[in-house]
Amino acid sequence: MKSLFFLSFLLLSGAVFAGSVDTVTVYSSSMRKNIRCVVIKPDNYKNKSLQFPTVYLLHGHGGSYNNWINRVPDLKRHADTYQVLIVCPDGAFNSWYYDSPVDTAFKYETFVSAEVPAYVDSKYRTIRNRNGRAITGLSMGGHGGLFLGFRHASFFGACGSMSGALVIEYITSKQYGVASRLGDTANKQLYRAYSIMGEMERYPKDSLAIIMDCGTEDFVIPMSRAAHETMIALKIPHEYTERPGRHDWKYWKTAIEFQLLFFRNYFNQQGAAGVAKTRAL
């Protein structure tokens, strides 16, 4: 009861405090280069007795590591409200978060799912198991959130997508760069293998907490609906929401708060409550 009261107090008082932002450099041994990331800490991270769950938040096509914090500065407040670390890795202009089978210079699946978390877990007080990790993102990052969440379900316990560009085999325009990562668009089998639509058919043995949402006026909403319908057909538990909105930051500013609440509830259910659990000891 005491711990629940304390967590409730923190959630209700989140507007009073705000987290802090670190910009860090992570060396990718797979790509042999330094890559920037943003790490957002809750205000009470300064209390060295506490550990925190982590949400990995991916940017979209054409974005970079600082997109989220520049566009949604409220993430500092959200980190405090939901008592999480928020990590925004750089996924390059159009990596699609793949280890590219045609361009060995692009290994962003390894970077985001292994190298960045290894750095974060070594430098920050994180809950270092899948019950304390989630991954999500917008558009290209929405595909990355689900794709990496499914493929690395032993590492991430929850995953999500906001306005996800999910049906990769349909994204053939050169402006989006998928062909630069996967090669010939005629190779439907390869594209299916690198799509969340294909990954769903290999639903991992480790259960996942899954959330998807999309704006009703968004041009990619048919992809979210297709993923939702496929999950229903495959009996994959998930939460799916459509709300008024377009493919823009006005929509994502609202969507991220819903997703962080979903992940906070997941962490609590898994016993990875972090602050409340630690303070109750």
C-alpha positions in Angstrom: 0.0 0.0 0.0 2.8 2.4 0.9 4.6 1.8 -2.4 1.4 2.3 -4.4 0.7 5.5 -2.6 4.2 6.7 -3.4 3.9 5.8 -7.1 0.5 7.6 -7.3 2.1 10.7 -5.7 4.9 10.7 -8.3 2.4 10.3 -11.2 0.1 13.0 -10.0 3.0 15.4 -9.4 4.8 14.8 -12.7 3.9 18.2 -13.9 5.9 19.8 -11.1 9.2 18.2 -12.1 10.9 17.4 -15.4 13.6 15.0 -16.5 17.0 15.9 -17.8 18.6 15.2 -21.2 22.0 13.6 -22.0 23.4 13.5 -25.5 25.8 10.6 -25.7 28.0 9.0 -28.3 27.8 5.2 -28.7 30.6 3.4 -30.6 29.1 0.9 -33.0 31.7 -1.9 -33.4 29.5 -3.5 -36.1 29.7 -0.3 -38.2 33.0 1.0 -36.9 31.8 4.5 -36.2 30.5 6.8 -33.4 26.7 7.4 -33.4 24.8 9.9 -31.3 21.9 9.1 -29.0 19.7 11.0 -26.6 18.9 9.7 -23.1 16.1 11.3 -21.1 16.2 10.7 -17.3 13.5 11.3 -14.8 14.0 14.0 -12.2 14.6 11.6 -9.4 17.3 9.7 -11.3 19.6 11.7 -9.0 18.6 9.3 -6.2 21.3 6.6 -6.6 19.3 3.9 -4.9 16.8 3.7 -7.7 16.7 1.7 -11.0 14.4 2.5 -14.0 12.8 0.6 -16.9 13.8 1.8 -20.4 11.8 2.8 -23.4 13.7 2.9 -26.7 12.0 5.5 -28.9 12.8 5.4 -32.7 12.6 8.3 -35.2 11.1 8.2 -38.6 12.5 8.4 -42.2 14.7 11.4 -42.6 15.0 12.0 -38.9 17.8 11.7 -36.4 18.5 11.0 -32.8 17.4 14.4 -31.6 14.1 14.5 -33.5 11.9 13.4 -30.6 13.3 15.7 -27.9 13.4 18.7 -30.3 9.8 18.2 -31.5 8.3 16.9 -28.2 10.2 18.6 -25.3 7.4 17.3 -23.0 9.3 14.0 -23.1 11.3 15.4 -20.2 8.1 15.7 -18.2 6.9 12.3 -19.4 10.1 10.6 -18.3 9.3 11.9 -14.8 5.6 11.2 -14.9 6.1 7.6 -16.0 9.4 7.0 -14.2 11.3 5.7 -17.2 14.5 6.3 -19.0 13.7 7.2 -22.6 16.5 6.4 -25.1 16.4 7.9 -28.7 19.1 6.2 -30.9 20.0 7.5 -34.3 18.7 5.2 -37.1 20.3 7.2 -40.0 18.2 8.9 -42.7 16.7 5.7 -44.0 18.2 2.6 -42.3 14.8 1.1 -41.6 16.5 -0.4 -38.6 17.9 -3.2 -40.6 21.2 -5.1 -40.8 21.1 -4.6 -44.6 21.7 -7.8 -46.6 22.9 -5.7 -49.5 24.9 -3.0 -47.8 27.2 -4.2 -45.0 27.8 -0.6 -43.9 24.2 -0.5 -42.4 23.8 -2.6 -39.3 21.2 -0.7 -37.5 19.3 -3.7 -36.2 22.5 -4.7 -34.3 23.1 -1.1 -33.2 19.6 -0.4 -31.8 18.8 -3.9 -30.4 22.3 -4.7 -29.0 24.9 -2.0 -29.0 22.9 0.9 -27.7 21.2 -1.1 -24.9 24.6 -2.5 -23.9 25.9 1.1 -23.6 22.8 2.3 -21.7 22.8 -0.7 -19.3 26.5 -0.1 -18.6 26.2 3.7 -18.0 22.7 4.1 -16.4 20.8 2.5 -13.6 18.4 0.4 -15.7 16.3 -2.7 -15.0 18.4 -5.1 -16.9 15.9 -7.7 -18.1 13.1 -7.9 -20.7 10.5 -7.0 -18.2 12.0 -3.5 -17.9 12.5 -2.8 -21.6 10.2 -1.6 -24.4 10.7 -0.3 -27.9 8.5 1.8 -30.2 8.7 4.6 -32.8 7.0 6.6 -35.4 6.6 5.8 -39.1 9.9 4.1 -40.2 10.5 3.8 -36.5 7.1 2.3 -36.0 8.1 -0.5 -38.3 11.4 -0.7 -36.4 9.6 -0.9 -33.0 7.6 -3.9 -34.0 10.2 -5.5 -36.2 12.9 -5.4 -33.6 10.5 -6.1 -30.8 9.4 -9.4 -32.4 12.9 -10.4 -33.5 14.4 -9.7 -30.1 11.5 -10.7 -27.8 13.9 -12.3 -25.4 15.4 -8.8 -24.9 12.3 -6.5 -25.2 9.2 -7.4 -23.3 7.0 -4.8 -25.0 6.9 -3.1 -28.4 4.8 -0.6 -30.3 4.2 1.4 -33.4 2.9 4.9 -34.0 1.8 5.6 -37.6 3.9 2.7 -38.6 5.1 2.2 -42.2 4.5 -1.5 -41.7 4.0 -3.2 -45.0 7.5 -3.0 -46.3 6.8 -4.8 -49.6 4.6 -1.9 -50.7 7.2 0.8 -50.0 8.9 0.7 -53.3 9.4 4.5 -54.1 13.1 5.4 -54.2 12.5 8.4 -52.0 12.0 6.1 -49.0 15.2 4.2 -49.5 13.9 0.7 -48.7 15.5 -0.7 -51.9 18.8 0.7 -50.8 18.6 -1.5 -47.7 17.0 -4.6 -49.2 17.8 -4.6 -52.9 15.6 -5.5 -55.8 12.0 -4.8 -55.0 11.0 -7.8 -57.2 12.4 -10.1 -54.5 9.1 -10.4 -52.6 10.3 -13.3 -50.5 13.2 -11.2 -49.1 11.0 -8.1 -48.5 8.5 -10.3 -46.7 11.3 -11.7 -44.5 12.3 -8.2 -43.5 8.7 -7.0 -42.8 6.9 -7.1 -39.6 4.1 -8.7 -41.6 6.4 -11.7 -42.1 7.7 -11.6 -38.6 4.1 -11.9 -37.3 4.0 -15.4 -38.8 6.9 -16.3 -36.6 5.4 -15.0 -33.4 8.1 -15.4 -30.7 7.8 -17.9 -27.9 8.3 -15.0 -25.4 5.0 -13.2 -25.1 5.0 -9.5 -26.0 3.0 -6.6 -24.8 2.1 -4.9 -28.1 0.5 -1.5 -28.8 -0.2 0.1 -32.2 -2.0 3.3 -33.1 -2.5 5.5 -36.2 -4.4 8.7 -37.1 -7.6 8.2 -39.1 -6.4 10.8 -41.7 -2.9 9.3 -42.0 -2.0 8.1 -45.5 -0.3 4.9 -43.9 -3.4 3.9 -42.0 -4.1 0.9 -44.3 -0.8 -0.6 -43.2 -1.7 -0.3 -39.5 -5.1 -1.8 -40.2 -3.5 -4.7 -42.2 -1.1 -5.4 -39.3 -4.0 -5.2 -36.8 -6.1 -7.6 -38.9 -3.2 -10.0 -39.3 -2.6 -10.1 -35.6 -6.3 -10.9 -35.0 -6.1 -13.7 -37.5 -3.0 -15.1 -35.9 -4.4 -14.6 -32.4 -1.6 -12.3 -31.3 -2.7 -10.3 -28.3 -2.3 -6.5 -28.8 -3.8 -3.1 -28.3 -4.9 -1.2 -31.4 -6.2 2.4 -31.5 -7.3 4.8 -34.2 -7.6 8.5 -33.3 -8.2 11.6 -35.4 -4.9 12.8 -36.8 -2.5 12.9 -39.7 1.1 11.8 -40.3 2.6 14.7 -38.3 4.1 15.8 -35.0 0.8 17.0 -33.6 -0.5 13.5 -33.7 2.8 11.9 -32.4 3.0 14.4 -29.5 -0.3 12.9 -28.2 0.4 9.3 -29.2 3.7 9.0 -27.3 1.9 9.8 -24.0 -0.6 7.0 -24.5 2.2 4.6 -25.4 4.3 5.5 -22.4 1.2 4.9 -20.1 0.8 1.5 -21.8 4.5 0.6 -21.2 4.3 1.9 -17.6 1.4 -0.4 -16.9 3.3 -3.3 -18.5 6.3 -2.6 -16.3 4.2 -2.5 -13.2 2.5 -5.8 -14.1 5.8 -7.4 -14.6 7.2 -6.3 -11.2 9.5 -3.8 -12.9 7.9 -0.8 -11.2 11.3 0.6 -10.4 10.7 3.6 -8.2 7.9 2.2 -6.1 9.4 -1.2 -5.8 12.8 0.2 -4.7 11.4 2.7 -2.3 9.3 0.0 -0.6 12.4 -2.0 0.3 
